């Protein structure tokens, strides 16, 4: 028995929602999640909304999703974490948002630390080892 084809209208909705994550349309995406779209929605590659927002450099979107219950450590189908994706793309603000939201520096293959070491990114490596610095009010 095969799985039934998903409703084309749902596929269209999901496609738009994943687009909002890629584009960093924080307010729009947050409204969809608040209205019932799962914060941990995944696409056909296992990429979550957080993964897509992180990979495309949208720290505010990442933080909004995490505040709505998205899992910062959910791996995609290739075993990659959102944090490692942000390190790969050299996005320090996204790395800080993920760390503040509980991301595990050792999750995934390669892990975020291994990715920073591989690319010689000493700035992000230091951040991963010490965590986000607290700023004075």
Secondary structure as UniProt FT lines:
FT   HELIX           8..23
FT   HELIX           26..34
FT   TURN            35..36
FT   TURN            39..40
FT   TURN            44..45
FT   HELIX           49..55
FT   TURN            56..57
FT   HELIX           59..67
FT   TURN            68..69
FT   TURN            72..73
FT   TURN            77..78
FT   HELIX           82..88
FT   TURN            89..90
FT   HELIX           92..100
FT   TURN            101..102
FT   TURN            105..106
FT   HELIX           112..118
FT   TURN            119..120
FT   HELIX           122..130
//
